[in-house]
Amino acid sequence: MPDYIPATDPEFIDWQQRFVAYLDQHPDCIGTDPDNKRYFDEVKAAQGAWTAATSPNMKDARDRYVAKLRVLVGRLHDSPRVSDLARSELGITVAGGDQDGAIAKYESYDEWSRHFSNVRMTVVPFGITTAIAILAWGRG
């Protein structure tokens, strides 16, 4: 099964920035649960440590960061506060849908990322993931 966390550094950098930015902009996904807030704070702290890490420590810092991300993603995945649309926009597996995750629909993360800016992902009955094109041009 493909992983929702990209393997290459450029794809990972883009994914994790979008993930953290989305949660910063949508605090309702975290909710009022103090554990979720604590896990998100730990993710942001690990993000800072990974960003500041120097070459010999980068892999360890990334591994610690990915471990924190996986814990938070697990909590968000199981949370009724997080819609399937939010899961798609976070770039994580959509519950009840294709268990390979939204990114697996594309050949690469770059392809998914290009579509992400012009397409809204939604889940329809029977777990079929459908892309509904919403072109950004001319829409304010």
PyMOL commands that place a pseudoatom at each C-alpha (Angstrom):
pseudoatom trace, name=CA, resn=MET, resi=1, chain=A, elem=C, hetatm=0, pos=[0.000, 0.000, 0.000]
pseudoatom trace, name=CA, resn=PRO, resi=2, chain=A, elem=C, hetatm=0, pos=[1.455, 3.412, -0.917]
pseudoatom trace, name=CA, resn=ASP, resi=3, chain=A, elem=C, hetatm=0, pos=[2.262, 5.670, 2.013]
pseudoatom trace, name=CA, resn=TYR, resi=4, chain=A, elem=C, hetatm=0, pos=[0.564, 9.040, 2.399]
pseudoatom trace, name=CA, resn=ILE, resi=5, chain=A, elem=C, hetatm=0, pos=[3.886, 10.519, 3.535]
pseudoatom trace, name=CA, resn=PRO, resi=6, chain=A, elem=C, hetatm=0, pos=[6.025, 11.175, 0.444]
pseudoatom trace, name=CA, resn=ALA, resi=7, chain=A, elem=C, hetatm=0, pos=[9.414, 9.475, 0.356]
pseudoatom trace, name=CA, resn=THR, resi=8, chain=A, elem=C, hetatm=0, pos=[11.471, 12.115, -1.456]
pseudoatom trace, name=CA, resn=ASP, resi=9, chain=A, elem=C, hetatm=0, pos=[12.598, 15.260, 0.337]
pseudoatom trace, name=CA, resn=PRO, resi=10, chain=A, elem=C, hetatm=0, pos=[11.074, 17.790, -2.104]
pseudoatom trace, name=CA, resn=GLU, resi=11, chain=A, elem=C, hetatm=0, pos=[7.682, 16.040, -2.012]
pseudoatom trace, name=CA, resn=PHE, resi=12, chain=A, elem=C, hetatm=0, pos=[7.862, 15.620, 1.771]
pseudoatom trace, name=CA, resn=ILE, resi=13, chain=A, elem=C, hetatm=0, pos=[8.734, 19.297, 2.263]
pseudoatom trace, name=CA, resn=ASP, resi=14, chain=A, elem=C, hetatm=0, pos=[5.713, 20.374, 0.222]
pseudoatom trace, name=CA, resn=TRP, resi=15, chain=A, elem=C, hetatm=0, pos=[3.348, 17.845, 1.838]
pseudoatom trace, name=CA, resn=GLN, resi=16, chain=A, elem=C, hetatm=0, pos=[4.288, 18.623, 5.432]
pseudoatom trace, name=CA, resn=GLN, resi=17, chain=A, elem=C, hetatm=0, pos=[4.080, 22.382, 4.825]
pseudoatom trace, name=CA, resn=ARG, resi=18, chain=A, elem=C, hetatm=0, pos=[0.569, 21.994, 3.390]
pseudoatom trace, name=CA, resn=PHE, resi=19, chain=A, elem=C, hetatm=0, pos=[-0.437, 19.626, 6.209]
pseudoatom trace, name=CA, resn=VAL, resi=20, chain=A, elem=C, hetatm=0, pos=[0.662, 21.951, 9.031]
pseudoatom trace, name=CA, resn=ALA, resi=21, chain=A, elem=C, hetatm=0, pos=[-0.634, 25.072, 7.256]
pseudoatom trace, name=CA, resn=TYR, resi=22, chain=A, elem=C, hetatm=0, pos=[-4.042, 23.450, 6.713]
pseudoatom trace, name=CA, resn=LEU, resi=23, chain=A, elem=C, hetatm=0, pos=[-4.341, 22.579, 10.407]
pseudoatom trace, name=CA, resn=ASP, resi=24, chain=A, elem=C, hetatm=0, pos=[-3.215, 26.091, 11.387]
pseudoatom trace, name=CA, resn=GLN, resi=25, chain=A, elem=C, hetatm=0, pos=[-5.946, 27.517, 9.131]
pseudoatom trace, name=CA, resn=HIS, resi=26, chain=A, elem=C, hetatm=0, pos=[-8.587, 24.964, 10.227]
pseudoatom trace, name=CA, resn=PRO, resi=27, chain=A, elem=C, hetatm=0, pos=[-8.267, 24.588, 14.014]
pseudoatom trace, name=CA, resn=ASP, resi=28, chain=A, elem=C, hetatm=0, pos=[-11.699, 22.935, 14.053]
pseudoatom trace, name=CA, resn=CYS, resi=29, chain=A, elem=C, hetatm=0, pos=[-9.952, 19.755, 12.839]
pseudoatom trace, name=CA, resn=ILE, resi=30, chain=A, elem=C, hetatm=0, pos=[-7.935, 19.706, 16.073]
pseudoatom trace, name=CA, resn=GLY, resi=31, chain=A, elem=C, hetatm=0, pos=[-10.973, 20.668, 18.132]
pseudoatom trace, name=CA, resn=THR, resi=32, chain=A, elem=C, hetatm=0, pos=[-10.895, 21.262, 21.864]
pseudoatom trace, name=CA, resn=ASP, resi=33, chain=A, elem=C, hetatm=0, pos=[-9.310, 17.925, 22.798]
pseudoatom trace, name=CA, resn=PRO, resi=34, chain=A, elem=C, hetatm=0, pos=[-6.201, 18.827, 24.829]
pseudoatom trace, name=CA, resn=ASP, resi=35, chain=A, elem=C, hetatm=0, pos=[-4.395, 15.708, 23.579]
pseudoatom trace, name=CA, resn=ASN, resi=36, chain=A, elem=C, hetatm=0, pos=[-4.924, 16.748, 19.946]
pseudoatom trace, name=CA, resn=LYS, resi=37, chain=A, elem=C, hetatm=0, pos=[-3.619, 20.236, 20.734]
pseudoatom trace, name=CA, resn=ARG, resi=38, chain=A, elem=C, hetatm=0, pos=[-0.594, 18.723, 22.484]
pseudoatom trace, name=CA, resn=TYR, resi=39, chain=A, elem=C, hetatm=0, pos=[0.111, 16.374, 19.549]
pseudoatom trace, name=CA, resn=PHE, resi=40, chain=A, elem=C, hetatm=0, pos=[-0.172, 19.265, 17.081]
pseudoatom trace, name=CA, resn=ASP, resi=41, chain=A, elem=C, hetatm=0, pos=[2.232, 21.330, 19.227]
pseudoatom trace, name=CA, resn=GLU, resi=42, chain=A, elem=C, hetatm=0, pos=[4.620, 18.354, 19.220]
pseudoatom trace, name=CA, resn=VAL, resi=43, chain=A, elem=C, hetatm=0, pos=[4.342, 18.128, 15.418]
pseudoatom trace, name=CA, resn=LYS, resi=44, chain=A, elem=C, hetatm=0, pos=[5.194, 21.826, 15.081]
pseudoatom trace, name=CA, resn=ALA, resi=45, chain=A, elem=C, hetatm=0, pos=[8.121, 21.477, 17.502]
pseudoatom trace, name=CA, resn=ALA, resi=46, chain=A, elem=C, hetatm=0, pos=[9.429, 18.456, 15.574]
pseudoatom trace, name=CA, resn=GLN, resi=47, chain=A, elem=C, hetatm=0, pos=[8.966, 20.396, 12.326]
pseudoatom trace, name=CA, resn=GLY, resi=48, chain=A, elem=C, hetatm=0, pos=[11.137, 23.200, 13.747]
pseudoatom trace, name=CA, resn=ALA, resi=49, chain=A, elem=C, hetatm=0, pos=[13.795, 20.748, 14.918]
pseudoatom trace, name=CA, resn=TRP, resi=50, chain=A, elem=C, hetatm=0, pos=[13.854, 19.028, 11.522]
pseudoatom trace, name=CA, resn=THR, resi=51, chain=A, elem=C, hetatm=0, pos=[14.062, 22.361, 9.681]
pseudoatom trace, name=CA, resn=ALA, resi=52, chain=A, elem=C, hetatm=0, pos=[16.948, 23.500, 11.907]
pseudoatom trace, name=CA, resn=ALA, resi=53, chain=A, elem=C, hetatm=0, pos=[18.831, 20.170, 11.812]
pseudoatom trace, name=CA, resn=THR, resi=54, chain=A, elem=C, hetatm=0, pos=[22.242, 20.023, 10.182]
pseudoatom trace, name=CA, resn=SER, resi=55, chain=A, elem=C, hetatm=0, pos=[23.381, 17.327, 7.796]
pseudoatom trace, name=CA, resn=PRO, resi=56, chain=A, elem=C, hetatm=0, pos=[24.479, 14.582, 10.208]
pseudoatom trace, name=CA, resn=ASN, resi=57, chain=A, elem=C, hetatm=0, pos=[21.252, 14.908, 12.221]
pseudoatom trace, name=CA, resn=MET, resi=58, chain=A, elem=C, hetatm=0, pos=[18.729, 15.433, 9.402]
pseudoatom trace, name=CA, resn=LYS, resi=59, chain=A, elem=C, hetatm=0, pos=[17.637, 11.804, 9.055]
pseudoatom trace, name=CA, resn=ASP, resi=60, chain=A, elem=C, hetatm=0, pos=[17.070, 11.367, 12.785]
pseudoatom trace, name=CA, resn=ALA, resi=61, chain=A, elem=C, hetatm=0, pos=[15.181, 14.666, 12.978]
pseudoatom trace, name=CA, resn=ARG, resi=62, chain=A, elem=C, hetatm=0, pos=[13.024, 13.703, 9.997]
pseudoatom trace, name=CA, resn=ASP, resi=63, chain=A, elem=C, hetatm=0, pos=[12.312, 10.259, 11.482]
pseudoatom trace, name=CA, resn=ARG, resi=64, chain=A, elem=C, hetatm=0, pos=[11.212, 11.864, 14.771]
pseudoatom trace, name=CA, resn=TYR, resi=65, chain=A, elem=C, hetatm=0, pos=[9.080, 14.376, 12.843]
pseudoatom trace, name=CA, resn=VAL, resi=66, chain=A, elem=C, hetatm=0, pos=[7.440, 11.649, 10.735]
pseudoatom trace, name=CA, resn=ALA, resi=67, chain=A, elem=C, hetatm=0, pos=[6.688, 9.659, 13.913]
pseudoatom trace, name=CA, resn=LYS, resi=68, chain=A, elem=C, hetatm=0, pos=[4.909, 12.702, 15.407]
pseudoatom trace, name=CA, resn=LEU, resi=69, chain=A, elem=C, hetatm=0, pos=[3.032, 13.259, 12.132]
pseudoatom trace, name=CA, resn=ARG, resi=70, chain=A, elem=C, hetatm=0, pos=[1.846, 9.637, 12.075]
pseudoatom trace, name=CA, resn=VAL, resi=71, chain=A, elem=C, hetatm=0, pos=[0.445, 9.888, 15.616]
pseudoatom trace, name=CA, resn=LEU, resi=72, chain=A, elem=C, hetatm=0, pos=[-1.466, 13.070, 14.777]
pseudoatom trace, name=CA, resn=VAL, resi=73, chain=A, elem=C, hetatm=0, pos=[-2.673, 11.686, 11.433]
pseudoatom trace, name=CA, resn=GLY, resi=74, chain=A, elem=C, hetatm=0, pos=[-3.973, 8.594, 13.234]
pseudoatom trace, name=CA, resn=ARG, resi=75, chain=A, elem=C, hetatm=0, pos=[-5.954, 10.753, 15.633]
pseudoatom trace, name=CA, resn=LEU, resi=76, chain=A, elem=C, hetatm=0, pos=[-7.310, 12.939, 12.807]
pseudoatom trace, name=CA, resn=HIS, resi=77, chain=A, elem=C, hetatm=0, pos=[-8.171, 9.900, 10.719]
pseudoatom trace, name=CA, resn=ASP, resi=78, chain=A, elem=C, hetatm=0, pos=[-10.313, 8.511, 13.545]
pseudoatom trace, name=CA, resn=SER, resi=79, chain=A, elem=C, hetatm=0, pos=[-11.872, 11.860, 14.465]
pseudoatom trace, name=CA, resn=PRO, resi=80, chain=A, elem=C, hetatm=0, pos=[-15.484, 12.598, 13.508]
pseudoatom trace, name=CA, resn=ARG, resi=81, chain=A, elem=C, hetatm=0, pos=[-14.494, 16.296, 13.489]
pseudoatom trace, name=CA, resn=VAL, resi=82, chain=A, elem=C, hetatm=0, pos=[-12.401, 15.784, 10.342]
pseudoatom trace, name=CA, resn=SER, resi=83, chain=A, elem=C, hetatm=0, pos=[-14.408, 15.439, 7.138]
pseudoatom trace, name=CA, resn=ASP, resi=84, chain=A, elem=C, hetatm=0, pos=[-13.333, 13.314, 4.192]
pseudoatom trace, name=CA, resn=LEU, resi=85, chain=A, elem=C, hetatm=0, pos=[-12.838, 16.547, 2.259]
pseudoatom trace, name=CA, resn=ALA, resi=86, chain=A, elem=C, hetatm=0, pos=[-10.456, 17.788, 4.979]
pseudoatom trace, name=CA, resn=ARG, resi=87, chain=A, elem=C, hetatm=0, pos=[-8.619, 14.442, 4.912]
pseudoatom trace, name=CA, resn=SER, resi=88, chain=A, elem=C, hetatm=0, pos=[-8.171, 14.791, 1.142]
pseudoatom trace, name=CA, resn=GLU, resi=89, chain=A, elem=C, hetatm=0, pos=[-6.909, 18.345, 1.504]
pseudoatom trace, name=CA, resn=LEU, resi=90, chain=A, elem=C, hetatm=0, pos=[-4.513, 17.202, 4.240]
pseudoatom trace, name=CA, resn=GLY, resi=91, chain=A, elem=C, hetatm=0, pos=[-3.205, 14.536, 1.842]
pseudoatom trace, name=CA, resn=ILE, resi=92, chain=A, elem=C, hetatm=0, pos=[-4.047, 11.621, 4.146]
pseudoatom trace, name=CA, resn=THR, resi=93, chain=A, elem=C, hetatm=0, pos=[-6.072, 8.451, 3.625]
pseudoatom trace, name=CA, resn=VAL, resi=94, chain=A, elem=C, hetatm=0, pos=[-9.798, 9.047, 3.274]
pseudoatom trace, name=CA, resn=ALA, resi=95, chain=A, elem=C, hetatm=0, pos=[-11.835, 6.870, 5.653]
pseudoatom trace, name=CA, resn=GLY, resi=96, chain=A, elem=C, hetatm=0, pos=[-14.095, 4.362, 3.925]
pseudoatom trace, name=CA, resn=GLY, resi=97, chain=A, elem=C, hetatm=0, pos=[-12.575, 5.255, 0.591]
pseudoatom trace, name=CA, resn=ASP, resi=98, chain=A, elem=C, hetatm=0, pos=[-9.586, 3.969, -1.282]
pseudoatom trace, name=CA, resn=GLN, resi=99, chain=A, elem=C, hetatm=0, pos=[-7.261, 2.798, 1.468]
pseudoatom trace, name=CA, resn=ASP, resi=100, chain=A, elem=C, hetatm=0, pos=[-4.269, 3.710, -0.696]
pseudoatom trace, name=CA, resn=GLY, resi=101, chain=A, elem=C, hetatm=0, pos=[-5.087, 7.351, -0.002]
pseudoatom trace, name=CA, resn=ALA, resi=102, chain=A, elem=C, hetatm=0, pos=[-5.758, 10.306, -2.222]
pseudoatom trace, name=CA, resn=ILE, resi=103, chain=A, elem=C, hetatm=0, pos=[-2.165, 10.605, -3.432]
pseudoatom trace, name=CA, resn=ALA, resi=104, chain=A, elem=C, hetatm=0, pos=[-2.139, 7.037, -4.762]
pseudoatom trace, name=CA, resn=LYS, resi=105, chain=A, elem=C, hetatm=0, pos=[-4.589, 8.058, -7.502]
pseudoatom trace, name=CA, resn=TYR, resi=106, chain=A, elem=C, hetatm=0, pos=[-1.726, 9.837, -9.259]
pseudoatom trace, name=CA, resn=GLU, resi=107, chain=A, elem=C, hetatm=0, pos=[1.601, 8.735, -10.664]
pseudoatom trace, name=CA, resn=SER, resi=108, chain=A, elem=C, hetatm=0, pos=[3.537, 11.049, -8.346]
pseudoatom trace, name=CA, resn=TYR, resi=109, chain=A, elem=C, hetatm=0, pos=[3.090, 13.567, -5.584]
pseudoatom trace, name=CA, resn=ASP, resi=110, chain=A, elem=C, hetatm=0, pos=[3.894, 16.352, -8.063]
pseudoatom trace, name=CA, resn=GLU, resi=111, chain=A, elem=C, hetatm=0, pos=[0.956, 15.265, -10.226]
pseudoatom trace, name=CA, resn=TRP, resi=112, chain=A, elem=C, hetatm=0, pos=[-1.325, 15.171, -7.165]
pseudoatom trace, name=CA, resn=SER, resi=113, chain=A, elem=C, hetatm=0, pos=[-0.052, 18.577, -6.091]
pseudoatom trace, name=CA, resn=ARG, resi=114, chain=A, elem=C, hetatm=0, pos=[-0.835, 20.113, -9.499]
pseudoatom trace, name=CA, resn=HIS, resi=115, chain=A, elem=C, hetatm=0, pos=[-4.347, 18.681, -9.352]
pseudoatom trace, name=CA, resn=PHE, resi=116, chain=A, elem=C, hetatm=0, pos=[-4.747, 19.732, -5.736]
pseudoatom trace, name=CA, resn=SER, resi=117, chain=A, elem=C, hetatm=0, pos=[-4.644, 23.402, -6.688]
pseudoatom trace, name=CA, resn=ASN, resi=118, chain=A, elem=C, hetatm=0, pos=[-7.313, 23.054, -9.388]
pseudoatom trace, name=CA, resn=VAL, resi=119, chain=A, elem=C, hetatm=0, pos=[-9.429, 20.147, -8.205]
pseudoatom trace, name=CA, resn=ARG, resi=120, chain=A, elem=C, hetatm=0, pos=[-11.522, 19.606, -5.100]
pseudoatom trace, name=CA, resn=MET, resi=121, chain=A, elem=C, hetatm=0, pos=[-11.556, 15.995, -3.937]
pseudoatom trace, name=CA, resn=THR, resi=122, chain=A, elem=C, hetatm=0, pos=[-14.740, 14.542, -2.559]
pseudoatom trace, name=CA, resn=VAL, resi=123, chain=A, elem=C, hetatm=0, pos=[-15.933, 11.110, -1.537]
pseudoatom trace, name=CA, resn=VAL, resi=124, chain=A, elem=C, hetatm=0, pos=[-19.217, 9.801, -2.875]
pseudoatom trace, name=CA, resn=PRO, resi=125, chain=A, elem=C, hetatm=0, pos=[-21.154, 6.707, -1.746]
pseudoatom trace, name=CA, resn=PHE, resi=126, chain=A, elem=C, hetatm=0, pos=[-19.485, 3.303, -2.019]
pseudoatom trace, name=CA, resn=GLY, resi=127, chain=A, elem=C, hetatm=0, pos=[-16.054, 4.800, -1.319]
pseudoatom trace, name=CA, resn=ILE, resi=128, chain=A, elem=C, hetatm=0, pos=[-15.443, 5.987, -4.851]
pseudoatom trace, name=CA, resn=THR, resi=129, chain=A, elem=C, hetatm=0, pos=[-13.111, 8.956, -4.890]
pseudoatom trace, name=CA, resn=THR, resi=130, chain=A, elem=C, hetatm=0, pos=[-14.178, 11.424, -7.527]
pseudoatom trace, name=CA, resn=ALA, resi=131, chain=A, elem=C, hetatm=0, pos=[-12.419, 14.542, -8.661]
pseudoatom trace, name=CA, resn=ILE, resi=132, chain=A, elem=C, hetatm=0, pos=[-14.725, 17.435, -9.341]
pseudoatom trace, name=CA, resn=ALA, resi=133, chain=A, elem=C, hetatm=0, pos=[-12.876, 20.030, -11.368]
pseudoatom trace, name=CA, resn=ILE, resi=134, chain=A, elem=C, hetatm=0, pos=[-13.166, 23.503, -9.982]
pseudoatom trace, name=CA, resn=LEU, resi=135, chain=A, elem=C, hetatm=0, pos=[-11.065, 25.734, -12.153]
pseudoatom trace, name=CA, resn=ALA, resi=136, chain=A, elem=C, hetatm=0, pos=[-9.610, 28.635, -10.257]
pseudoatom trace, name=CA, resn=TRP, resi=137, chain=A, elem=C, hetatm=0, pos=[-9.447, 30.907, -13.291]
pseudoatom trace, name=CA, resn=GLY, resi=138, chain=A, elem=C, hetatm=0, pos=[-12.055, 33.611, -13.299]
pseudoatom trace, name=CA, resn=ARG, resi=139, chain=A, elem=C, hetatm=0, pos=[-13.541, 32.560, -9.967]
pseudoatom trace, name=CA, resn=GLY, resi=140, chain=A, elem=C, hetatm=0, pos=[-12.962, 35.070, -7.212]
for i in range(1, 140): cmd.bond("trace and resi %d" % i, "trace and resi %d" % (i + 1))
show_as sticks, trace
zoom trace
